[in-house]
């Protein structure tokens, strides 16, 4: 009685004085949008120790663990007197230590402290620590610690790391043979390592299965089947899906142990497999990259940079999805989009593809040939350079840069440079992620969301930024879905555009359906040219293959907005039938001319104070458009002049267009600034800085 009373008093005293349990260091984990592990990071000392929740571990393994290691786990206070008496009796009868009598709590206490020998003093210290743990933690919390700390050989700790290393899967669903092996290994993790001593691992597993079978936990046939299961004889590498996205997430928030990003693991897996396959067919030192976005949210569903992050020959350690490169012709659609938005062109408007010169600048088509008179949609589908530059002159390169920048996709220009006509042909810098975001905005009806990579952060902002009007975005999507498909691919499945940078340094292809956008880049990471490499042949087939691997049938594009004009060229209003004969400063005397404000002017907007628009010339009545929307009519005619007062809707860039009765027109692009805004404030916006 005295011994029992003294023991009870000691236990009560130990529990009352129990110190707080120190926090357990575990590996940093990056998971996908559904919580699936993408990439863990080892502890600073090289150990893999993954946090484990009992609810995410196979119930059969947990039952086997408790039954084999500590069957009274849920009854004792950290020390099991019956187990200690059994161990003492076995030692007296056998003359050696047969079993230690340690509970799971005692094992956790030992694993949380520096390793000690198997002396009586060490055992007593473990018992005390176990009682302290029981005083501070629930049984579930203690089991959670064991699941993270149990040794499985080498630098593997915890059941999740062991299951990944030996079976290549999370321990949510384990076979009886797998569960028995994981129960057996921690008792002698080094001598039983299946990758180094599979025979010892098999004997230990058989011992666990045999004992639990004798005790009636499993039927004899089930145990016999598990006994015949092969032992894994090699250790697998830890998962490394979306390696660059995971590294970026960890770098952004180094204090977090758990990062949830927007990546979709199945899609990421398929695109990484495609990247590895295609890299084998590309030349040495040539790499590729993918970015896939959700159109509506801008969430990054997949990000692939190269086929292997450890491939130094292809700069595998560099995240090429964020490298600034020349986008080639992939910005052309946004020139057409602004022209559609301004009301100066329609997909069926005719435009001239003929030699033209802008001062010293003379754009030429890629094939050095000219197509003559073509519909605007065909000029875009064939990626003709001359029509794109002519339209860019009409909408204004600074306005294009400003519109992209205001939507969150600034262009990269050399310091002090301002956008010029070469912007439309790739004379600017942009990365693959931003390019994907721009095209996702087109697919989303002109509303662009900046690419979003994390789910463990609060979403700021509203429905996105207005990149293009809904009508202009729909015109663009319909034109691009008619782009001729690469060889051996079906046309009309996705809307897409290709691009090739100057000197064959970058090959691009960007495409979308109604739900997702995929952007592909191919080239050398060091910027060296790859002769003959063009977007249509190098990147477009990869784009189509990516969609084929991800979806059986692409999602339909958005329906036509109510304001869209679905008409053939002959049915269009006269000003929209043929671009180039009348748009811009008319060379004919009778054409209308905007006398004030001049093109490129910067005007201050004062509340409730209209601005004058002075127009001269023209045939018949004149129609005034503000950003492509009719604003009013004024009288016109040779030798006449008229003034219209108009009220800007806000600050920023605006295009004023005047069209006479026979289709002649004149346009100017203005910058409207607020009362407190300096007149030179546009420079940084225009250059994308």
GIVEN-V616578 format. One line per field, one symbol per residue. ss: DSSP state (@ for helix, = for strand, . for the rest). A space follows every 50 residues. Layout:
# GIVEN-V616578
ss: ???
This chain:
# GIVEN-V616578
ss: .@@@@@@@@@@@@@@@...........====.....=====......==. ...@@@..@@@@@@@@@@@...........@@@@@@@@@@@@@@...... ...@@@@@@@@@.......@@@@@@@@@@@@@@@@@..@@@@@@@@@@@. =....==.@@@@@@@@@........@@@@@@@@@@@@@.........@@@ @@@@@@@@@@@@@@.....@@@@@@@@............=..@@@@@@@@ @@.....====...@@@@@@@@@@@@@@@......=========....== =====......@@@.....@@@..==.@@@@@@@@@@@@@@@.......= ===....=..=..........====@@@@@@...@@@@@@@@@@@.@@@@ @@@@@@.....=........@@@@@...==.@@@@@@@@@@@@...==.. .=.=..........==...@@@@@@@@@@@@.............====== .....=======...=========..........@@@@.@@@@@@@@@@@ ..................@@@..@@@.=..............====.... .===......=======....=====..======..==========.... .========.....=========........@@@@@...
